[in-house]
Amino acid sequence: MNTDMGSVLEFLLYVGQAKRIFRTGRVIHGADKVESVAAHMYRMALMPFLLPTISEESKIRCMKLALVHDLSESVVGNLTEFDGIPQSEKRRRETEAMLYLTSFLPADVGREIFSLFNEYADQKTTEAKLVKDLDLFDILVQEYGYEKLQSKEEFLDSFLSSSKHNIKTAIVQQWLDQLMECRSSGKQFQLPSDSNLNTLLKHILYDEQGTFLYKFPSSELHSKSHGLIANKNKLDR
């Protein structure tokens, strides 16, 4: 395996593709602003922070598993049942992709990443099974988010039947129960409607000394921000 910076940079450029590869299932079902593979792995990697009943060592291992579990998709894409590919063929392609990606890395790092990939895929360790549950839960959270942002109530239903019965970990089952309670009660959340909102607003929310100036309600903030975005679009033309 290579150890020079050029090889490491090539690895980073390859895995950067995960930022631009969309999650296939929701593309097929017609959602707007579909999440990327990298976005999915990022939120999954944060979830172990929220698990109160596991050791720090297990949390770190779960974070690593979450960050690696879909890394092969930066090469082979997001393969799903909609592609008509048998699980054995999917595993073969993803394994080859991981062998290729890790070939750019120092030997010890490459071995660790490849081992983590296999650990998750084999689903034999406690941490791998937990991260699989987090994977399923993140899908459901994402669908719930689509419902909220796009005011459509059917998104979560299409994934719920195939996912909720496969979640085995008690704490993740509790999270799912709480999500469903929020959904059935119509709980409202303050969600920004545009992913570039914070980037655009940082220039109007703080003064030159860095003092936070935001004093108006969220709805007014969104109204002002969309005006700012419209003006920016005019300037860009």
Helices and strands as residue ranges (DSSP letters): H 5-15, G 16-19, H 24-28, H 37-46, G 47-50, H 56-68, H 73-76, G 81-83, H 87-102, H 107-122, H 126-150, H 155-163, G 164-166, H 170-185, H 197-205, H 218-236
